[in-house]
Amino acid sequence: MPFNFLSDSKKEVAPKYGSASLAWPKRMTFIIDKNGKIEKIYSKINVNTHAQRILDDLLDK
């Protein structure tokens, strides 16, 4: 993939993006451009269709 993925194993990033909760982080995906601007937030995720939805959105650009 021509972009990076972030795994927040130390739970440092989730609070900054509003995805932290008491038990575990909310499952969210953020598309961030090369300048650091958030282009899209996926806050409701269906694990069966999420990957395809992201790919479709990225390829439509």
N, CA, C and O atoms as a Tripos MOL2 file, in Angstrom:
@<TRIPOS>MOLECULE
protein
  244   243    61     0     0
PROTEIN
NO_CHARGES

@<TRIPOS>ATOM
      1 N           0.8380   -1.1750    0.0000 N.3       1 MET1
      2 CA          0.0000    0.0000    0.0000 C.3       1 MET1
      3 C           0.8890    1.2470    0.0000 C.2       1 MET1
      4 O           1.9330    1.2670    0.6530 O.2       1 MET1
      5 N           0.4870    2.2560   -0.7120 N.am      2 PRO2
      6 CA          1.2960    3.4800   -0.7730 C.3       2 PRO2
      7 C           1.0010    4.4620    0.3660 C.2       2 PRO2
      8 O           1.1110    5.6750    0.1890 O.2       2 PRO2
      9 N           0.6280    3.9320    1.5270 N.am      3 PHE3
     10 CA          0.3460    4.7850    2.6780 C.3       3 PHE3
     11 C           0.6060    3.9760    3.9410 C.2       3 PHE3
     12 O           0.7550    2.7550    3.8910 O.2       3 PHE3
     13 N           0.6570    4.6660    5.0640 N.am      4 ASN4
     14 CA          0.9630    4.0340    6.3530 C.3       4 ASN4
     15 C          -0.3060    3.7440    7.1410 C.2       4 ASN4
     16 O          -1.3100    4.4470    7.0250 O.2       4 ASN4
     17 N          -0.2320    2.6890    7.9470 N.am      5 PHE5
     18 CA         -1.2860    2.3540    8.9000 C.3       5 PHE5
     19 C          -0.7580    2.6550   10.2930 C.2       5 PHE5
     20 O           0.4480    2.5730   10.5240 O.2       5 PHE5
     21 N          -1.6250    2.9960   11.2130 N.am      6 LEU6
     22 CA         -1.2270    3.2600   12.5870 C.3       6 LEU6
     23 C          -1.9040    2.2640   13.5070 C.2       6 LEU6
     24 O          -3.1220    2.0920   13.4620 O.2       6 LEU6
     25 N          -1.1200    1.6180   14.3300 N.am      7 SER7
     26 CA         -1.6480    0.7740   15.3940 C.3       7 SER7
     27 C          -1.3040    1.4590   16.7050 C.2       7 SER7
     28 O          -0.1310    1.6890   16.9990 O.2       7 SER7
     29 N          -2.3020    1.7800   17.4800 N.am      8 ASP8
     30 CA         -2.1190    2.5650   18.7050 C.3       8 ASP8
     31 C          -2.0240    1.6500   19.9270 C.2       8 ASP8
     32 O          -2.8470    1.7440   20.8380 O.2       8 ASP8
     33 N          -1.0300    0.7730   19.9480 N.am      9 SER9
     34 CA         -0.9180   -0.2090   21.0310 C.3       9 SER9
     35 C          -0.6500    0.4250   22.3990 C.2       9 SER9
     36 O          -0.9780   -0.1650   23.4280 O.2       9 SER9
     37 N          -0.0670    1.6030   22.4160 N.am     10 LYS10
     38 CA          0.2020    2.2840   23.6930 C.3      10 LYS10
     39 C          -0.9440    3.2200   24.1120 C.2      10 LYS10
     40 O          -0.8760    3.8760   25.1510 O.2      10 LYS10
     41 N          -1.9810    3.2650   23.2930 N.am     11 LYS11
     42 CA         -3.1820    4.0730   23.5770 C.3      11 LYS11
     43 C          -2.8680    5.5520   23.7840 C.2      11 LYS11
     44 O          -3.4230    6.2000   24.6710 O.2      11 LYS11
     45 N          -1.9740    6.0700   22.9540 N.am     12 GLU12
     46 CA         -1.5970    7.4800   23.0320 C.3      12 GLU12
     47 C          -2.3510    8.3360   22.0140 C.2      12 GLU12
     48 O          -2.5750    9.5250   22.2430 O.2      12 GLU12
     49 N          -2.7340    7.7400   20.9100 N.am     13 VAL13
     50 CA         -3.3470    8.5030   19.8230 C.3      13 VAL13
     51 C          -4.8710    8.5570   19.9340 C.2      13 VAL13
     52 O          -5.4750    9.5840   19.6230 O.2      13 VAL13
     53 N          -5.4920    7.4740   20.3690 N.am     14 ALA14
     54 CA         -6.9550    7.3910   20.4280 C.3      14 ALA14
     55 C          -7.6060    8.5870   21.1400 C.2      14 ALA14
     56 O          -8.5780    9.1340   20.6180 O.2      14 ALA14
     57 N          -7.1120    9.0110   22.3030 N.am     15 PRO15
     58 CA         -7.7470   10.1650   22.9630 C.3      15 PRO15
     59 C          -7.6620   11.4450   22.1320 C.2      15 PRO15
     60 O          -8.5570   12.2880   22.2000 O.2      15 PRO15
     61 N          -6.6100   11.5910   21.3610 N.am     16 LYS16
     62 CA         -6.4300   12.8010   20.5510 C.3      16 LYS16
     63 C          -7.4030   12.8610   19.3810 C.2      16 LYS16
     64 O          -7.7060   13.9430   18.8780 O.2      16 LYS16
     65 N          -7.8910   11.7100   18.9520 N.am     17 TYR17
     66 CA         -8.8140   11.6450   17.8210 C.3      17 TYR17
     67 C         -10.2500   11.3470   18.2470 C.2      17 TYR17
     68 O         -11.1100   11.1080   17.3990 O.2      17 TYR17
     69 N         -10.5100   11.3590   19.5380 N.am     18 GLY18
     70 CA        -11.8680   11.1560   20.0190 C.3      18 GLY18
     71 C         -12.3550    9.7240   19.9000 C.2      18 GLY18
     72 O         -13.5600    9.4850   19.8260 O.2      18 GLY18
     73 N         -11.4360    8.7690   19.8820 N.am     19 SER19
     74 CA        -11.8660    7.3760   19.7540 C.3      19 SER19
     75 C         -11.5580    6.5440   20.9970 C.2      19 SER19
     76 O         -11.6510    5.3170   20.9630 O.2      19 SER19
     77 N         -11.1990    7.1970   22.0740 N.am     20 ALA20
     78 CA        -10.9360    6.4840   23.3220 C.3      20 ALA20
     79 C         -12.2450    6.2330   24.0650 C.2      20 ALA20
     80 O         -13.2020    6.9950   23.9300 O.2      20 ALA20
     81 N         -12.2760    5.1750   24.8380 N.am     21 SER21
     82 CA        -13.4100    4.9110   25.7140 C.3      21 SER21
     83 C         -12.8730    4.1930   26.9500 C.2      21 SER21
     84 O         -11.6740    3.9330   27.0440 O.2      21 SER21
     85 N         -13.7400    3.8770   27.8810 N.am     22 LEU22
     86 CA        -13.2840    3.2890   29.1430 C.3      22 LEU22
     87 C         -12.6430    1.9110   28.9690 C.2      22 LEU22
     88 O         -11.5480    1.6750   29.4800 O.2      22 LEU22
     89 N         -13.2930    1.0220   28.2720 N.am     23 ALA23
     90 CA        -12.8000   -0.3490   28.1700 C.3      23 ALA23
     91 C         -11.7690   -0.5100   27.0540 C.2      23 ALA23
     92 O         -10.6850   -1.0460   27.2840 O.2      23 ALA23
     93 N         -12.0970   -0.0560   25.8590 N.am     24 TRP24
     94 CA        -11.1970   -0.1690   24.7120 C.3      24 TRP24
     95 C         -11.5420    0.9280   23.7220 C.2      24 TRP24
     96 O         -12.6440    1.4750   23.7670 O.2      24 TRP24
     97 N         -10.6140    1.2610   22.8250 N.am     25 PRO25
     98 CA        -10.8800    2.3390   21.8630 C.3      25 PRO25
     99 C         -12.0270    1.9830   20.9270 C.2      25 PRO25
    100 O         -12.2580    0.8140   20.6200 O.2      25 PRO25
    101 N         -12.7370    3.0060   20.4830 N.am     26 LYS26
    102 CA        -13.7680    2.8130   19.4760 C.3      26 LYS26
    103 C         -13.0720    2.4490   18.1650 C.2      26 LYS26
    104 O         -11.9770    2.9340   17.8810 O.2      26 LYS26
    105 N         -13.6940    1.6180   17.3940 N.am     27 ARG27
    106 CA        -13.1240    1.2510   16.1050 C.3      27 ARG27
    107 C         -13.4890    2.3360   15.1080 C.2      27 ARG27
    108 O         -14.6550    2.5050   14.7510 O.2      27 ARG27
    109 N         -12.4790    3.0680   14.6640 N.am     28 MET28
    110 CA        -12.6670    4.1660   13.7170 C.3      28 MET28
    111 C         -11.5310    4.1470   12.7150 C.2      28 MET28
    112 O         -10.4430    3.6480   13.0000 O.2      28 MET28
    113 N         -11.7920    4.6940   11.5380 N.am     29 THR29
    114 CA        -10.7570    4.8370   10.5220 C.3      29 THR29
    115 C         -10.7270    6.2830   10.0910 C.2      29 THR29
    116 O         -11.7700    6.9050    9.8880 O.2      29 THR29
    117 N          -9.5220    6.8190    9.9510 N.am     30 PHE30
    118 CA         -9.3240    8.1910    9.5050 C.3      30 PHE30
    119 C          -8.4860    8.1660    8.2370 C.2      30 PHE30
    120 O          -7.4410    7.5170    8.1930 O.2      30 PHE30
    121 N          -8.9340    8.8630    7.2180 N.am     31 ILE31
    122 CA         -8.1290    9.0540    6.0180 C.3      31 ILE31
    123 C          -7.4760   10.4200    6.1800 C.2      31 ILE31
    124 O          -8.1590   11.4410    6.2660 O.2      31 ILE31
    125 N          -6.1390   10.4260    6.2200 N.am     32 ILE32
    126 CA         -5.3690   11.6520    6.4590 C.3      32 ILE32
    127 C          -4.4840   11.9040    5.2500 C.2      32 ILE32
    128 O          -3.7430   11.0160    4.8280 O.2      32 ILE32
    129 N          -4.5550   13.1170    4.6830 N.am     33 ASP33
    130 CA         -3.7600   13.4110    3.4930 C.3      33 ASP33
    131 C          -2.2920   13.6110    3.8450 C.2      33 ASP33
    132 O          -1.9220   13.5950    5.0190 O.2      33 ASP33
    133 N          -1.4580   13.7980    2.8290 N.am     34 LYS34
    134 CA         -0.0160   13.9060    3.0500 C.3      34 LYS34
    135 C           0.3730   15.1610    3.8270 C.2      34 LYS34
    136 O           1.5020   15.2630    4.3090 O.2      34 LYS34
    137 N          -0.5480   16.1180    3.9530 N.am     35 ASN35
    138 CA         -0.2870   17.3310    4.7330 C.3      35 ASN35
    139 C          -0.8030   17.2340    6.1630 C.2      35 ASN35
    140 O          -0.6870   18.1850    6.9360 O.2      35 ASN35
    141 N          -1.3700   16.0860    6.5120 N.am     36 GLY36
    142 CA         -1.8570   15.8830    7.8700 C.3      36 GLY36
    143 C          -3.3100   16.2820    8.0810 C.2      36 GLY36
    144 O          -3.7970   16.2510    9.2120 O.2      36 GLY36
    145 N          -4.0120   16.6570    7.0160 N.am     37 LYS37
    146 CA         -5.4210   17.0500    7.1190 C.3      37 LYS37
    147 C          -6.3060   15.8040    7.0600 C.2      37 LYS37
    148 O          -6.1370   14.9490    6.1900 O.2      37 LYS37
    149 N          -7.2490   15.7160    7.9960 N.am     38 ILE38
    150 CA         -8.1990   14.6010    7.9820 C.3      38 ILE38
    151 C          -9.1810   14.8360    6.8470 C.2      38 ILE38
    152 O          -9.8950   15.8380    6.8210 O.2      38 ILE38
    153 N          -9.2070   13.8920    5.9080 N.am     39 GLU39
    154 CA        -10.1100   14.0030    4.7600 C.3      39 GLU39
    155 C         -11.4430   13.3050    4.9970 C.2      39 GLU39
    156 O         -12.4790   13.7570    4.5090 O.2      39 GLU39
    157 N         -11.4180   12.2070    5.7440 N.am     40 LYS40
    158 CA        -12.6520   11.4590    5.9720 C.3      40 LYS40
    159 C         -12.5220   10.6680    7.2560 C.2      40 LYS40
    160 O         -11.4460   10.1700    7.5900 O.2      40 LYS40
    161 N         -13.6400   10.5570    7.9820 N.am     41 ILE41
    162 CA        -13.6950    9.7720    9.2120 C.3      41 ILE41
    163 C         -14.7920    8.7220    9.0490 C.2      41 ILE41
    164 O         -15.9310    9.0370    8.7040 O.2      41 ILE41
    165 N         -14.4270    7.4900    9.3010 N.am     42 TYR42
    166 CA        -15.3920    6.3880    9.3050 C.3      42 TYR42
    167 C         -15.6160    6.0280   10.7710 C.2      42 TYR42
    168 O         -14.7470    5.4340   11.4080 O.2      42 TYR42
    169 N         -16.7680    6.3840   11.2960 N.am     43 SER43
    170 CA        -17.0190    6.1290   12.7140 C.3      43 SER43
    171 C         -17.9510    4.9440   12.9390 C.2      43 SER43
    172 O         -17.9910    4.3820   14.0340 O.2      43 SER43
    173 N         -18.6920    4.5670   11.9210 N.am     44 LYS44
    174 CA        -19.5480    3.3820   12.0180 C.3      44 LYS44
    175 C         -18.9770    2.3390   11.0700 C.2      44 LYS44
    176 O         -18.9570    2.5300    9.8540 O.2      44 LYS44
    177 N         -18.5160    1.2410   11.6400 N.am     45 ILE45
    178 CA        -17.7830    0.2650   10.8530 C.3      45 ILE45
    179 C         -18.4870   -1.0870   10.8580 C.2      45 ILE45
    180 O         -18.8510   -1.6240   11.9050 O.2      45 ILE45
    181 N         -18.6630   -1.6100    9.6650 N.am     46 ASN46
    182 CA        -19.1360   -2.9760    9.4870 C.3      46 ASN46
    183 C         -17.8990   -3.7660    9.0540 C.2      46 ASN46
    184 O         -17.3740   -3.5420    7.9630 O.2      46 ASN46
    185 N         -17.4370   -4.6760    9.8880 N.am     47 VAL47
    186 CA        -16.1890   -5.3860    9.6030 C.3      47 VAL47
    187 C         -16.2530   -6.1930    8.3050 C.2      47 VAL47
    188 O         -15.2130   -6.5240    7.7350 O.2      47 VAL47
    189 N         -17.4390   -6.5080    7.8380 N.am     48 ASN48
    190 CA        -17.5840   -7.2820    6.6090 C.3      48 ASN48
    191 C         -17.4400   -6.4430    5.3410 C.2      48 ASN48
    192 O         -17.1150   -6.9780    4.2810 O.2      48 ASN48
    193 N         -17.6780   -5.1400    5.4370 N.am     49 THR49
    194 CA        -17.6570   -4.2940    4.2450 C.3      49 THR49
    195 C         -16.7000   -3.1050    4.3400 C.2      49 THR49
    196 O         -16.5210   -2.3750    3.3650 O.2      49 THR49
    197 N         -16.0920   -2.9100    5.4980 N.am     50 HIS50
    198 CA        -15.3040   -1.7030    5.7500 C.3      50 HIS50
    199 C         -14.1170   -1.5470    4.7990 C.2      50 HIS50
    200 O         -13.9160   -0.4690    4.2400 O.2      50 HIS50
    201 N         -13.3440   -2.5880    4.6110 N.am     51 ALA51
    202 CA        -12.1590   -2.4910    3.7580 C.3      51 ALA51
    203 C         -12.5420   -2.1100    2.3290 C.2      51 ALA51
    204 O         -11.8900   -1.2620    1.7200 O.2      51 ALA51
    205 N         -13.5730   -2.7190    1.8020 N.am     52 GLN52
    206 CA        -13.9960   -2.4020    0.4350 C.3      52 GLN52
    207 C         -14.5090   -0.9740    0.3310 C.2      52 GLN52
    208 O         -14.2730   -0.2980   -0.6700 O.2      52 GLN52
    209 N         -15.2040   -0.5190    1.3520 N.am     53 ARG53
    210 CA        -15.7180    0.8550    1.3540 C.3      53 ARG53
    211 C         -14.5700    1.8670    1.3090 C.2      53 ARG53
    212 O         -14.6340    2.8500    0.5710 O.2      53 ARG53
    213 N         -13.5340    1.6260    2.0890 N.am     54 ILE54
    214 CA        -12.3800    2.5240    2.0910 C.3      54 ILE54
    215 C         -11.6970    2.5080    0.7250 C.2      54 ILE54
    216 O         -11.3870    3.5610    0.1670 O.2      54 ILE54
    217 N         -11.4630    1.3030    0.1870 N.am     55 LEU55
    218 CA        -10.8260    1.2120   -1.1320 C.3      55 LEU55
    219 C         -11.6450    1.9300   -2.1980 C.2      55 LEU55
    220 O         -11.0900    2.6490   -3.0290 O.2      55 LEU55
    221 N         -12.9450    1.7430   -2.1780 N.am     56 ASP56
    222 CA        -13.8070    2.4350   -3.1440 C.3      56 ASP56
    223 C         -13.6670    3.9390   -3.0170 C.2      56 ASP56
    224 O         -13.5610    4.6370   -4.0250 O.2      56 ASP56
    225 N         -13.6640    4.4510   -1.7900 N.am     57 ASP57
    226 CA        -13.5250    5.8980   -1.5820 C.3      57 ASP57
    227 C         -12.1600    6.4000   -2.0340 C.2      57 ASP57
    228 O         -12.0660    7.4620   -2.6490 O.2      57 ASP57
    229 N         -11.1120    5.6590   -1.7410 N.am     58 LEU58
    230 CA         -9.7690    6.0890   -2.1440 C.3      58 LEU58
    231 C          -9.5900    6.0550   -3.6540 C.2      58 LEU58
    232 O          -8.9380    6.9350   -4.2160 O.2      58 LEU58
    233 N         -10.1500    5.0700   -4.3110 N.am     59 LEU59
    234 CA        -10.0060    4.9390   -5.7620 C.3      59 LEU59
    235 C         -10.8710    5.9270   -6.5220 C.2      59 LEU59
    236 O         -10.6060    6.1980   -7.6940 O.2      59 LEU59
    237 N         -11.9010    6.4720   -5.8820 N.am     60 ASP60
    238 CA        -12.7640    7.4660   -6.5270 C.3      60 ASP60
    239 C         -12.1140    8.8280   -6.6120 C.2      60 ASP60
    240 O         -12.6290    9.7060   -7.3050 O.2      60 ASP60
    241 N         -11.0000    9.0370   -5.9310 N.am     61 LYS61
    242 CA        -10.3350   10.3570   -5.9230 C.3      61 LYS61
    243 C          -9.7280   10.6640   -7.2550 C.2      61 LYS61
    244 O          -9.1310   11.7260   -7.4320 O.2      61 LYS61
@<TRIPOS>BOND
     1     1     2 1
     2     2     3 1
     3     3     4 2
     4     3     5 am
     5     5     6 1
     6     6     7 1
     7     7     8 2
     8     7     9 am
     9     9    10 1
    10    10    11 1
    11    11    12 2
    12    11    13 am
    13    13    14 1
    14    14    15 1
    15    15    16 2
    16    15    17 am
    17    17    18 1
    18    18    19 1
    19    19    20 2
    20    19    21 am
    21    21    22 1
    22    22    23 1
    23    23    24 2
    24    23    25 am
    25    25    26 1
    26    26    27 1
    27    27    28 2
    28    27    29 am
    29    29    30 1
    30    30    31 1
    31    31    32 2
    32    31    33 am
    33    33    34 1
    34    34    35 1
    35    35    36 2
    36    35    37 am
    37    37    38 1
    38    38    39 1
    39    39    40 2
    40    39    41 am
    41    41    42 1
    42    42    43 1
    43    43    44 2
    44    43    45 am
    45    45    46 1
    46    46    47 1
    47    47    48 2
    48    47    49 am
    49    49    50 1
    50    50    51 1
    51    51    52 2
    52    51    53 am
    53    53    54 1
    54    54    55 1
    55    55    56 2
    56    55    57 am
    57    57    58 1
    58    58    59 1
    59    59    60 2
    60    59    61 am
    61    61    62 1
    62    62    63 1
    63    63    64 2
    64    63    65 am
    65    65    66 1
    66    66    67 1
    67    67    68 2
    68    67    69 am
    69    69    70 1
    70    70    71 1
    71    71    72 2
    72    71    73 am
    73    73    74 1
    74    74    75 1
    75    75    76 2
    76    75    77 am
    77    77    78 1
    78    78    79 1
    79    79    80 2
    80    79    81 am
    81    81    82 1
    82    82    83 1
    83    83    84 2
    84    83    85 am
    85    85    86 1
    86    86    87 1
    87    87    88 2
    88    87    89 am
    89    89    90 1
    90    90    91 1
    91    91    92 2
    92    91    93 am
    93    93    94 1
    94    94    95 1
    95    95    96 2
    96    95    97 am
    97    97    98 1
    98    98    99 1
    99    99   100 2
   100    99   101 am
   101   101   102 1
   102   102   103 1
   103   103   104 2
   104   103   105 am
   105   105   106 1
   106   106   107 1
   107   107   108 2
   108   107   109 am
   109   109   110 1
   110   110   111 1
   111   111   112 2
   112   111   113 am
   113   113   114 1
   114   114   115 1
   115   115   116 2
   116   115   117 am
   117   117   118 1
   118   118   119 1
   119   119   120 2
   120   119   121 am
   121   121   122 1
   122   122   123 1
   123   123   124 2
   124   123   125 am
   125   125   126 1
   126   126   127 1
   127   127   128 2
   128   127   129 am
   129   129   130 1
   130   130   131 1
   131   131   132 2
   132   131   133 am
   133   133   134 1
   134   134   135 1
   135   135   136 2
   136   135   137 am
   137   137   138 1
   138   138   139 1
   139   139   140 2
   140   139   141 am
   141   141   142 1
   142   142   143 1
   143   143   144 2
   144   143   145 am
   145   145   146 1
   146   146   147 1
   147   147   148 2
   148   147   149 am
   149   149   150 1
   150   150   151 1
   151   151   152 2
   152   151   153 am
   153   153   154 1
   154   154   155 1
   155   155   156 2
   156   155   157 am
   157   157   158 1
   158   158   159 1
   159   159   160 2
   160   159   161 am
   161   161   162 1
   162   162   163 1
   163   163   164 2
   164   163   165 am
   165   165   166 1
   166   166   167 1
   167   167   168 2
   168   167   169 am
   169   169   170 1
   170   170   171 1
   171   171   172 2
   172   171   173 am
   173   173   174 1
   174   174   175 1
   175   175   176 2
   176   175   177 am
   177   177   178 1
   178   178   179 1
   179   179   180 2
   180   179   181 am
   181   181   182 1
   182   182   183 1
   183   183   184 2
   184   183   185 am
   185   185   186 1
   186   186   187 1
   187   187   188 2
   188   187   189 am
   189   189   190 1
   190   190   191 1
   191   191   192 2
   192   191   193 am
   193   193   194 1
   194   194   195 1
   195   195   196 2
   196   195   197 am
   197   197   198 1
   198   198   199 1
   199   199   200 2
   200   199   201 am
   201   201   202 1
   202   202   203 1
   203   203   204 2
   204   203   205 am
   205   205   206 1
   206   206   207 1
   207   207   208 2
   208   207   209 am
   209   209   210 1
   210   210   211 1
   211   211   212 2
   212   211   213 am
   213   213   214 1
   214   214   215 1
   215   215   216 2
   216   215   217 am
   217   217   218 1
   218   218   219 1
   219   219   220 2
   220   219   221 am
   221   221   222 1
   222   222   223 1
   223   223   224 2
   224   223   225 am
   225   225   226 1
   226   226   227 1
   227   227   228 2
   228   227   229 am
   229   229   230 1
   230   230   231 1
   231   231   232 2
   232   231   233 am
   233   233   234 1
   234   234   235 1
   235   235   236 2
   236   235   237 am
   237   237   238 1
   238   238   239 1
   239   239   240 2
   240   239   241 am
   241   241   242 1
   242   242   243 1
   243   243   244 2
@<TRIPOS>SUBSTRUCTURE
     1 MET1         2 RESIDUE 1 A MET
     2 PRO2         6 RESIDUE 1 A PRO
     3 PHE3        10 RESIDUE 1 A PHE
     4 ASN4        14 RESIDUE 1 A ASN
     5 PHE5        18 RESIDUE 1 A PHE
     6 LEU6        22 RESIDUE 1 A LEU
     7 SER7        26 RESIDUE 1 A SER
     8 ASP8        30 RESIDUE 1 A ASP
     9 SER9        34 RESIDUE 1 A SER
    10 LYS10       38 RESIDUE 1 A LYS
    11 LYS11       42 RESIDUE 1 A LYS
    12 GLU12       46 RESIDUE 1 A GLU
    13 VAL13       50 RESIDUE 1 A VAL
    14 ALA14       54 RESIDUE 1 A ALA
    15 PRO15       58 RESIDUE 1 A PRO
    16 LYS16       62 RESIDUE 1 A LYS
    17 TYR17       66 RESIDUE 1 A TYR
    18 GLY18       70 RESIDUE 1 A GLY
    19 SER19       74 RESIDUE 1 A SER
    20 ALA20       78 RESIDUE 1 A ALA
    21 SER21       82 RESIDUE 1 A SER
    22 LEU22       86 RESIDUE 1 A LEU
    23 ALA23       90 RESIDUE 1 A ALA
    24 TRP24       94 RESIDUE 1 A TRP
    25 PRO25       98 RESIDUE 1 A PRO
    26 LYS26      102 RESIDUE 1 A LYS
    27 ARG27      106 RESIDUE 1 A ARG
    28 MET28      110 RESIDUE 1 A MET
    29 THR29      114 RESIDUE 1 A THR
    30 PHE30      118 RESIDUE 1 A PHE
    31 ILE31      122 RESIDUE 1 A ILE
    32 ILE32      126 RESIDUE 1 A ILE
    33 ASP33      130 RESIDUE 1 A ASP
    34 LYS34      134 RESIDUE 1 A LYS
    35 ASN35      138 RESIDUE 1 A ASN
    36 GLY36      142 RESIDUE 1 A GLY
    37 LYS37      146 RESIDUE 1 A LYS
    38 ILE38      150 RESIDUE 1 A ILE
    39 GLU39      154 RESIDUE 1 A GLU
    40 LYS40      158 RESIDUE 1 A LYS
    41 ILE41      162 RESIDUE 1 A ILE
    42 TYR42      166 RESIDUE 1 A TYR
    43 SER43      170 RESIDUE 1 A SER
    44 LYS44      174 RESIDUE 1 A LYS
    45 ILE45      178 RESIDUE 1 A ILE
    46 ASN46      182 RESIDUE 1 A ASN
    47 VAL47      186 RESIDUE 1 A VAL
    48 ASN48      190 RESIDUE 1 A ASN
    49 THR49      194 RESIDUE 1 A THR
    50 HIS50      198 RESIDUE 1 A HIS
    51 ALA51      202 RESIDUE 1 A ALA
    52 GLN52      206 RESIDUE 1 A GLN
    53 ARG53      210 RESIDUE 1 A ARG
    54 ILE54      214 RESIDUE 1 A ILE
    55 LEU55      218 RESIDUE 1 A LEU
    56 ASP56      222 RESIDUE 1 A ASP
    57 ASP57      226 RESIDUE 1 A ASP
    58 LEU58      230 RESIDUE 1 A LEU
    59 LEU59      234 RESIDUE 1 A LEU
    60 ASP60      238 RESIDUE 1 A ASP
    61 LYS61      242 RESIDUE 1 A LYS
